[in-house]
Amino acid sequence: MPRPMENEGPSTVERAYQLAGSGRCRSVDEIRLRLKAERHDQVEAHLAGRAIRGDLRKLCDAQRAPA
């Protein structure tokens, strides 16, 4: 069931980038699970492209790298 329109937040892709940059998700798979738990629509379709998966992976890795 999609998220209600009146409670609309960031899009699925925007939220994926937020999660990747936050350090709360260590992988694209964790991002997928989190988005589904948050009831975002068509998560698999939105994250299917090689470019977006690569971007998200890089962001996740950067959050784990020592400062």
PyMOL commands that set and color helices and strands:
alter all, ss='L'
color gray80, all
select helices_A, chain A and resi 5-7+12-22+28-37+43-46+50-64
alter helices_A, ss='H'
color red, helices_A
deselect
rebuild
show_as cartoon
